[in-house]
Amino acid sequence: MKKKSFPLRIHPDILEAMQKWANDDLRSINAQIEF
């Protein structure tokens, strides 16, 4: 199954929090969003 890419408009604070969460779990931010 091919993944579609699309622009994601997200608040910078939420993006930063997700990045920290992803880093804690050793995942990329994209993998964290899919999770």
N, C-alpha and C positions, 0 to 999 in steps of 0.2 A: 504494500500500500504506500503510495507516494504521499508525502506530507505537503500540505499547502502552506505557503508562507503568506502572512498578512501583517499589516502594520498594527502594532499594539499601543494604544494610548493609555498610559497608566501614570498615576501620580508618582512623582519622583521619590517621595517618602516610602510609598508602598514598594516600589521597585528596589529601593535600597534595603528595606527589610527582607524582601524575598531573596536578594543577593546574599545577605548575611546568612539566611536560613539555608540557602543552597550551598554556601561555603562550609557551613557546619556539617552538612551531609556529604561533602565532597562531590557535589553535582554542579552542572552548569545551570545558569538561570533558565535556559530553555527547557532543560530536563525537569527543573523544579516546577515550572508553569504547567508542563504536561502531567506531572505527578499529581 
